[in-house]
Amino acid sequence: MQRSTSRDLALIATFAAVVAALGVIPAVYPFGGAVPITAQSLGIMLCGSILGARRGAGAVLLMLALVALGLPLLAGGRGGLGVFAGPSVGYLVGWPVAAYVIGWLTERGGAPYRLAWGLGANVVGGIVVLYALGILGTAWRADLSLTAAAVGSALFLLGDVVKVVIAAVVARGVHQAYPGLLRRRTVPDETPVRA
């Protein structure tokens, strides 16, 4: 098991702050829904896309721990343990899982970062995985059927597709500027692929 370095800890703290900062953008409750549309899911995608699985999930867990302690870091100034009992609990629980999945897939793609691969990783983690957990949580806490919760989550889809594109484009730029964040992709004979 690799030990965390000071660089890893700095990246985790920085990206936890990025997710928190995206909470400053006001939340939108479409049609009076129970779960808000926020910019923070973009931060989750960036955590996985840029930091990878372990550090990306670590950044999100740090941010959620601060929220649990009562800091108002979620969109709309929400914080405290009560947010984990509301209809958005599935999305909150899904955030570190989504960041991990995005990061894991990004790491499988290796360096140099490929935009198409990054788009796919963000769709799988940031939409498929996050929606699956979010819908389950909403259905449970809002006492809805899974179908009703899934239909309600469809309001988020267009915005999340835009966030997927933004996250992948930003991640490509960051990985071009800091190529050491991802391991180089190799072909079957273990020869590094040239960029």
Sequence and secondary structure as in RCSB ss.txt:
>XXXX:A:sequence
MQRSTSRDLALIATFAAVVAALGVIPAVYPFGGAVPITAQSLGIMLCGSILGARRGAGAVLLMLALVALGLPLLA
GGRGGLGVFAGPSVGYLVGWPVAAYVIGWLTERGGAPYRLAWGLGANVVGGIVVLYALGILGTAWRADLSLTAAA
VGSALFLLGDVVKVVIAAVVARGVHQAYPGLLRRRTVPDETPVRA
>XXXX:A:secstr
     HHHHHHHHHHHHHHHHHTTS  B GGG SS B THHHHHHHIIIII HHHHHHHHHHHHHHHHTT   BT
TTB SGGGGGSTTHHHHHHHHHHHHHHHHHHHHH BS  HHHHHHHHHIIIIIIHHHHHHHHHHHHTT  HHHHH
HHHHHHHHHHHHHHHHHHHHHHHHHHH GGGS B B TT  B   
